[in-house]
Amino acid sequence: MVSDIFLSVWAVARVAGCFSEQCPPPPSSLRVDGMDIVGEQELQALREVIRSQRLCRERKGNAVNAFEEAFAGHIGRKYVYALNSGTSANEASLIAAGVRPGDEVICPPCSFIATSLSAVAVGAIPVFADVDPRTLILDPDAIESKITKRTKAVVVVHLFGQPARMDRIVDVARANDVRLVEDCAQAYDATFRGRMVGTFGDVSCFSLQQSKHITAGEGGMIATDDEEAYRKAVLHSNIGLPSYRYGVQKPVPQMAAGLPTRGHLAFGHNHRMSELQASVALVQLGKIAQFNQRRAVLAGLIAKCLGDLEWVQLAHVYPNTIPNWWEYPIRLRKTARMTAHDFCKRCEEAGFSLSCYKEVNYLEAVYQEMNHVRRTSLGIRLPPHVRYEAGICPEAEKGASRLLSISCHHASDPGPFEERLKELRKFIIDLMSRK
Ligand SMILES: Cc1ncc(COP(=O)(O)O)c(C=O)c1O
C-alpha cells in the first residue's frame, strides 16, 4: 500500500518532468517478482467462461458452484457460499451468526477495518477488546471482559496468517453463549493443534483480494457446517432469494393478489461472486499448496536474515500453531529506540518499502465520528460502555507502535529476495549504530 502510493506520486512527478536528481527513485518493495500471481491456466479458465457467454452465476454446472464445492472440500466444511469480496463475506458471516440490529459484536481493534465495519453495516455495535501485544490477536481474557447481555458474536482474526489461541477462545464463546466468527482473510490453511483455521467457529470468512494467499482480484467466501447459518448468508447476499445448494430445501414462491412473486424472502444485497471471479479462484485453489510452500520459504529467509539482530523480534508464534504467513510481522525491540513508524520511514528513504502497522480501527476518523455523535454510521445508539477513543485498548496501541511487516508474497523469487534482505540487514545495522 505504502509503496503503491509512493509509486503513484513518483509516476505523477515523472510525467510532470521533475524526475531529476532532486526527485528520488521509488523505494522498491522487498518483493522481487519471480512467479506470476496468475497465469496461463487462469487465462484458459477465463476464456472458457467468456466462450460460454454466461458470466453471472447460475444454478447448475458453473464455475461458482465448482469453486464452492472445491473450497468446502479443501477446508472440510459442509456449506460454502462465494461472494464478491472479503468485506461482503465479513458481513454475511455476521448475518449467518444471527447478528441483528442493536447487538454487540466483539472485534479486535487490530485488523483490516472491514472486520469491525461489517458489524456496523449489519446494524450492530462493534465493541473492541484488547489484544495480545506480541501478535495483535484478540486476548481471550479481554474478550470475556467485554461480554454483556447484548453480545451476540465475537469475531476473531487470524492476523498475518497466525492462528489465534482457539482453545481458549472457543471455551470463552461457548461458556457465554456467544457465536464465534473466524476472519480467515489473512490465514488460509494455517493450523491450530493440527486443525485448519476456519473450522473452529460457527462461521468463517475469507478474502480473495489481490494480496491474499489465493486471489481472483476481489472475492470472498463464507464457510459453515450450520444449515441455518448458510441459509441466512445466502439470503443476505442474494437479494433475499433462496438460491440454496447442497440439497437445502427452498420454499416455493407464493402467489399474491393473484400474481406470481419471485420469492424474495428477506432483505439482502447483491454480493454474489461472478463466473469470471470463480473461474480464476478455482485455478488458484489448485495452486495453494505451492503458494503456501513459497511463502514459508520466504518467511524462513526473513527469520534467517534478520532474526539475530538485537533491535528486532521475529513473529511470536503460539504453541501448537502452524502459521501460513500473509505478511511476516516483526516487532521493534525497545533497544531500537524508535517507533515502527519512524523506522519504516527511514527504511523507505533508503529504498526499502516495509509496512508499518496502521490498523487500530477505533482511531480511524469513521469511529471518531461515531463516538462523537454516540451513534453508529447506521444510526444505532451507542450504549455508554461503548467508546471509541485513544486508550480503550492500550495493548493494541502499544503493540501497534512497534509492529511492522515484510511482504512474503509467493510471487517473490527467493534468491533475489534473500539478497534484498541482506541489504536491509546491513542498512539496519548501520542505522542503529549511527544513533
Ligand atoms: C483480516 C481481513 N478481513 C477482511 C478483509 C476484507 O477483504 P476484502 O479486501 O476482500 O474486502 C481483509 C482484506 O484485506 C482482511 O485482511
The ligand as an ORCA input file, in Angstrom:
! r2SCAN-3c Opt
* xyz 0 1
  C      -8.464     -9.537      8.122
  C      -9.228     -9.055      6.926
  N     -10.576     -9.093      6.969
  C     -11.319     -8.694      5.932
  C     -10.740     -8.229      4.773
  C     -11.624     -7.729      3.670
  O     -11.392     -8.392      2.480
  P     -11.594     -7.676      1.052
  O     -10.444     -6.741      0.868
  O     -11.559     -8.836      0.111
  O     -12.891     -6.997      1.055
  C      -9.349     -8.188      4.676
  C      -8.713     -7.708      3.438
  O      -7.718     -7.100      3.367
  C      -8.573     -8.593      5.775
  O      -7.248     -8.552      5.750
*
